[in-house]
Every structure is written in C-alpha cells, then in structure tokens.
Amino acid sequence: NISHAGDYVVGVLSDCEVGCDIEKNDNAPLKIAEHYFYSSELDYIKNADDKNKAFFTLWTLKESYMKMTGKGMSLALGAFEVVPTADGFILGKSPENRCFFKTTEFDGYIFSVCNEKEFELEQMENCDILDL
C-alpha cells in the first residue's frame, strides 16, 4: 500500500491486508472531526496538548484502516472508531475486520499503518527519488 503527502511518498509491504497513510502535521481541519469522528475520538483531540497532531494521528489511523479493508473512502469515517489506549491505538466499534495499528512521527509528518496481523515497524528507509 502507498500514500503521499507533501514531499513524501511512503509504502508498506505485508503478507496480508495492509493500509498506510501519511499527512503533514499542520493546520488540522478540526470541523471534520466534529462532524465525522466518534465522540471519544473528538474528546481525544480536544484534550490533547497538540490538537493538530492528535487529529492527524487519528486521521492517518482511520485512513490506513479504510485502505486495509479495500473500501477506501467508501467506508464512512463514522462507521468505525479508533480508540487510544496506554499501549497505542485499537479498533473500537466496527463492522469490518479486526486490525492492529502503529503510528509514528517524523520530519513534521504523521505516518500510520494498519495490518490484519500484529507487526512492528521494523525498517524505515529514506530514499531520494532522482529526476533523471
């Protein structure tokens, strides 16, 4: 699965269904959360010190899940819930597949992955694409 934002293109490989998303951590459209996120997700954002980071963390997790299911944006943002826990994030209310999430931040971007099986973000390699 691949995703892109700003100057970055990211990709993940897995032996099962997988989805990923990357977004720049800047000027979050909080009205989207107010209209389409679960109240628990909205509370997570409202209680965060960095509301932009909280929004984009949830957004990338939600989009990575939507991509993992193969439904993409045809799966409504409010059809499932991403729940923050002490150990990361888990899938809450959802009629779809169970999954596992990982998220990280680098260079002002939030990057999240969703996979059907437990996993670790083992390797992140930066590769420059040269214009030949």
Steps between C-alpha positions, in 0.01 A plus 500: 500500500623851430419854609641845435494847653720801438851386415450140615380178342477202736434135436447188709525132413326217682399137448140596585266797455671827589433872473706811568461876501725800547396859566685821585439601862375852427169691519262215571146537363340446841148552360538161328553335838199682644277368222636152422700364794365311800454710813785308669731589209393863519567499876850364434568795269345761730702376799832485313773758549567489124157485335649491149710194587204329670275564199752380243590197709135393505451599136797292378395205715144518367613535139751215536213280627270605215774411251572167674134396461521576126207740527695823524289813539182306419522381863362792699726659763222452755454130420781403737685634802873525572555481875812635671643275773808509720670266250400677180177483302244226446193458285180567690156484347519361147307262278822420313821303557702501820837667469815628662630857480839669520570868461811714501602858439797624301603829340164662585294215349279234659529151349264216595464137399213255547546125454287190556779341707714636782817663368787733573616791287830323448673716247452844365736590222520843348557488129540801279332489162724654243372681196697341216 
